[in-house]
């Protein structure tokens, strides 16, 4: 005789069709978006904006380039 596996257990939950799956995924996406928006608002309190950080980065970068050029050309200046 051949050994046959027993049939899988039958769940009492109804099978999810594409409409129910799409609704569930949409709800999960909305909840994730709401959570991300709330986190962004919380993080924005009391912090400087990205423009301030970009301006500081450009200023520091410019000073570093000037310092490197002065260092590289130090023998030519004398």
C-alpha positions in Angstrom: 0.0 0.0 0.0 1.1 3.5 -0.6 1.3 6.0 2.2 -0.8 9.0 1.6 -0.5 12.2 3.5 -3.7 13.2 5.3 -5.5 16.2 3.8 -4.5 19.6 5.2 -6.6 20.8 8.0 -9.5 23.0 7.0 -9.5 26.5 8.5 -12.7 28.1 9.5 -11.5 31.5 8.1 -13.0 32.4 4.8 -10.6 32.4 1.9 -9.4 35.9 1.0 -10.2 37.0 -2.5 -8.5 39.8 -4.5 -11.0 42.4 -3.3 -10.6 41.6 0.4 -6.8 41.4 -0.1 -6.7 44.8 -1.9 -8.8 46.4 0.9 -6.5 44.9 3.6 -3.4 46.1 1.8 -4.8 49.6 1.3 -5.7 49.8 5.0 -2.2 48.7 6.0 -0.6 51.2 3.6 -2.8 54.0 5.0 -1.9 53.0 8.6 1.8 53.0 7.6 1.5 56.4 5.9 -0.3 57.9 8.9 2.4 56.6 11.2 5.2 58.0 9.0 3.5 61.4 8.8 3.2 61.5 12.6 6.8 60.5 13.0 7.9 63.2 10.5 5.9 65.9 12.4 7.4 64.8 15.7 10.9 64.8 14.3 10.4 68.3 12.8 9.7 69.9 16.1 12.7 71.9 17.3 15.0 70.9 14.5 16.6 72.9 11.8 15.5 72.3 8.3 17.5 70.6 5.6 18.3 73.9 3.9 20.3 75.0 7.0 22.2 71.7 7.0 22.8 72.0 3.2 24.1 75.6 3.6 26.4 74.6 6.4 27.7 71.7 4.4 28.4 73.9 1.4 30.2 76.4 3.6 32.4 73.7 5.2 33.0 72.1 1.8 34.1 75.4 0.3 36.4 76.1 3.1 38.0 72.7 2.8 38.5 73.2 -1.0 40.2 76.6 -0.4 42.4 75.2 2.3 43.4 72.3 0.1 44.3 74.7 -2.8 46.3 76.9 -0.5 48.2 73.9 0.9 48.9 72.5 -2.6 50.1 75.9 -3.9 52.1 76.9 -0.8 55.4 76.6 -2.5 54.3 78.7 -5.5 53.2 81.6 -3.3 56.7 82.2 -1.8 
